[in-house]
Amino acid sequence: MENSKLFSMFIKIIYSLFFINNSSLFIKMISNQFMIQRDTQVLWHPCTQMKDHESIPILPIKKAQGIWLYDFEDNKYLDAISSWWVNLFGHANPIINQALIKQLAELEHVIFSGITHESAIELAEKLIELTPKPLTRCFYADNGASAIEVALKMSFHYWLNQGQPNKKQFVTLENSYHGETLGALAVCNLANFKQTYAPLLMEVLTVPSPEAFSRETGESYADYAQKQFQHLEKLLSEQAETIAAVIVEPLVQCAGKMRMYDPIYLTLLREACDRYQVHLIADEIAVGFGRTGTLFACEQGNISPDFLCLSKGLSGGYLPLSVVLTSENIYQAFYDDYHKLKAFLHSHSYCGNPLACRAGIATLDIFAQHAILQKNQLLISVFASEIERFKYHPNVIEIRQTGMIIAIEFVKNKITKEPFPWQERRGLKIYQYALAKGLLLRPIANVIYFMPPYIIAEAEIKWMVDITWDALNFAVKDE
Ligand SMILES: *Cc1c(COP(=O)(O)O)cnc(C)c1O
């Protein structure tokens, strides 16, 4: 037997001995370590250089309640990033838990081709009611990237069914992120995710982003967005005949360092897509469900896309689920006699999973019954006043906020705008400092952000911002 296996067996025996004796102190001392040891033997984590965990231990979580995560030694951590932007109303939410227990007793899963069930129907009815008109059809998948694949395929296939097979190119914005399966990755524009796999990806057309970080001093978000839109207008005027769709993340490019832009861009984009006969795909996987202040970000540009992709908050952060909403016009282009072979071809084993849909229904019920969007207005203003102090920090070049998404971008030199070299991993230092204080942050390069569950209390926001202030000061120090 290998040494490591012997070691983990030894730990297991010790662990069970003490567990039986309920000698809690010693268990506490070895529990986190025991999980870490077992993890190291068998797991490979996402978005991670696994070697990092030689020096930065992975965080083992035993349970979660509300906004707090608890490790195996009963230390708690405030989940300031909603467990990767999925959780809306806290962990172990009693309303969602109850809905799931009830659903579990009735139907856990069933094939969704040739069969339907009530939770899929009810969630679709509610989504159609709540999303910007005229979206009338829901197609389920089970994660964000898959929803993007569905939207891309549907758009291309629509034009094919309409006798326009040349419309097969997609337009994406610089700094965009849409998921990491090959089709979704192709419409991303973040080098760190995409560059390595570039030889495997379809080619796309890319235009400059409207995100306002690079605007001139004194230039408004709206002016900058209008100026940046001209690049897209030009591309569409030249190549619309071969373009199927433009894909955007409305208002906030989240994985792209939480960069933000003015809603006027969405309004102009909708108008141009109509004029040039090109689809608009809105990826609201991250920004949907109240993150930007409104239920959907598209509302702020007064638009409805041809395809609306939702996931993450869709199930309240409980279960993998995604959906693509589209219009009746697009649905009808696929609706024909079987032998015409126009049907949309896409499937996942867990399409429309009843448990996931039930979590989605409970989530939407909470929005409706507890006036969440209204209540969030208070949290939004608390955040705005709390982060004000960062404006005057000698390393902070910008603070920005769209609703419940708040970001602080820091640099090495505020005057020359010189960034810290990426190799220095200053964001990681912030992560480590905050975690030691009981706050889970996950900076993206040199951008700290908050995207907490909506159940966060005012006092918790203040506490979180205080620690972040100290964490930043710690991270920008030169050793
Ligand atoms: C997270 C995310 C995705 C991908 O969703 P997964 O469920 O992680 O595949 C796509 N687009 C945006 C904007 C996202 O934030």
The ligand as an SDF file (V2000), in Angstrom:
LIG
                    3D

 15 15  0  0  0  0  0  0  0  0999 V2000
  -21.3940   31.4690  -15.4860 C   0  0  0  0  0  0  0  0  0  0  0  0
  -21.7020   32.0290  -16.8260 C   0  0  0  0  0  0  0  0  0  0  0  0
  -21.9180   31.1970  -17.9340 C   0  0  0  0  0  0  0  0  0  0  0  0
  -21.7190   29.6990  -17.8750 C   0  0  0  0  0  0  0  0  0  0  0  0
  -22.5720   29.0490  -16.9880 O   0  0  0  0  0  0  0  0  0  0  0  0
  -22.1260   27.6090  -16.4280 P   0  0  0  0  0  0  0  0  0  0  0  0
  -23.3160   27.0960  -15.7260 O   0  0  0  0  0  0  0  0  0  0  0  0
  -20.9610   27.8730  -15.5250 O   0  0  0  0  0  0  0  0  0  0  0  0
  -21.7390   26.7910  -17.6030 O   0  0  0  0  0  0  0  0  0  0  0  0
  -22.2620   31.7840  -19.1310 C   0  0  0  0  0  0  0  0  0  0  0  0
  -22.3980   33.1210  -19.2300 N   0  0  0  0  0  0  0  0  0  0  0  0
  -22.2230   33.9510  -18.1950 C   0  0  0  0  0  0  0  0  0  0  0  0
  -22.4200   35.4110  -18.3790 C   0  0  0  0  0  0  0  0  0  0  0  0
  -21.8270   33.4360  -16.9700 C   0  0  0  0  0  0  0  0  0  0  0  0
  -21.5670   34.2670  -15.9480 O   0  0  0  0  0  0  0  0  0  0  0  0
  1  2  1  0
  2  3  1  0
  2 14  2  0
  3  4  1  0
  3 10  2  0
  4  5  1  0
  5  6  1  0
  6  7  2  0
  6  8  1  0
  6  9  1  0
 10 11  1  0
 11 12  2  0
 12 13  1  0
 12 14  1  0
 14 15  1  0
M  END
$$$$
